[in-house]
Amino acid sequence: MDQRERLIASRSVYEGAILNLRVDDVIMPNGRETKREVVEHSPAVGIVAVQDGCLFLVEQFRYAVRTSLLEIPAGIVEKGESPVETACREIQEEIGYRADRMEEIGRLYTSPGFSEEELIFFWADGLSPSKLPADDDESIVVRKVPIPEVWDMIRDGTIRDGKTVAILSRLALEGKIAYH
């Protein structure tokens, strides 16, 4: 059975710096009309950077949830930038390292019930110090955490960021990082 919904009308209700919001009128496969609220968001990247058995994490206050979170370095793909270029820039801005090689390792939709944002993950290899200035609107603390401790931090709720938990779990399932 075809599960696609057919668009009847669409209207923009908000345009912001990092996201837009639109409301679509659609017809469901059963013929019923309904509305869909959609957050339009540029793609973003997340970077898994491991050095000497430790994962680089960034701690930053996230206003929407009113708490500091530990996350893998990440950022929005800017206009004219490819995802790999974004990943290279973000690790220099956020953790102060550059990578000799950046390999795409997966993609996911962050919240497909209401957002079209796609997150593209990269594995950063061959790290060496190289710092770019941080973004004006970010205050970041860099943490280098041994991989076994990362799993404990996920288990006890210290790490609650979805993208971080998702990509590390996938890498563990694939045998690319150790799970204890």
Salt bridges, closest charged atoms under 4 A:
ASP2 OD1 - ARG4 NE 2.97
GLU5 OE2 - ARG36 NH2 2.61
ASP24 OD2 - ARG22 NE 2.94
ASP25 OD1 - LYS35 NZ 2.74
GLU40 OE2 - ARG22 NH1 2.90
GLU59 OE1 - ARG143 NH2 2.80
GLU71 OE2 - ARG62 NE 2.77
GLU71 OE1 - LYS163 NZ 2.80
GLU78 OE2 - ARG89 NH2 3.68
GLU81 OE2 - ARG89 NE 2.72
GLU90 OE2 - ARG89 NH1 2.97
GLU93 OE1 - ARG89 NH1 3.24
ASP100 OD1 - ARG98 NH1 2.87
GLU103 OE1 - ARG101 NH2 3.53
GLU104 OE2 - ARG107 NE 2.68
GLU116 OE1 - ARG22 NH1 3.74
GLU117 OE2 - HIS41 ND1 3.61
GLU118 OE1 - ARG107 NH1 3.30
ASP125 OD2 - ARG101 NH2 3.25
ASP152 OD1 - ARG155 NH1 2.91
ASP152 OD1 - HIS180 NE2 3.27
ASP161 OD2 - LYS163 NZ 3.02
GLU174 OE2 - ARG170 NE 2.91
GLU174 OE1 - LYS176 NZ 3.38
